[in-house]
């Protein structure tokens, strides 16, 4: 797996996190119960889903 980047702060991202319910996964889950688009990279800095990144 290639290194991922948080699109909000530009820092590294590891794993995935839902921006709605907070569920975490090692790999992207396109069938997540909140919708696959909500399962997004998890920012390594703030540990939030990239849509809710608070690093800046």
N, C-alpha and C positions, 0 to 999 in steps of 0.2 A: 504494500500500500504506500502510495506516495505521501509526502508530507503535505498536510492540509494547512490552509491559512484562514483565519477569521476575516471575512470580507469587510467587517465593520472597523476593526482596529488595525488589521494587517499583521497581527501576531500569529503565533502558531495555534493550531486547533488539533485536538485529539479526541476521537470518538464523536458521537452524535448525541444531540439532546433535542427534545421537543420543546418548542417555544410556547406551547399551550399548556401541557400537563407536566412538563419537566422530566418525563421518562428519558432514561439514557440507554444507549445501545452502542456496541462496539462497531457496528456497520450500519450503513444507511438502511432504514426500513421503509420501503416504498408502500407498504401496506399498513403502516402505523394507524391506530384507531382515530387519531386526530387529523389524519391525512398525511401522505408521504412528503408533501411540501413543508410540513412543520418539523420533520425529522431533519435537522440541519447540523452542520459542524459545531462542536462545543469548544468555545474559546478556552485555551489553556491558562490564560491570565486570570479571568474573572470566573471561570467555570460555568458561564451561561451560554445559552444558545446564541449563535452569532447575531440573530435579530435583536436580542436583548443584551448584547455586550455592553458592559459598563466601564471598559478600560479607558475610554477617552473622557 
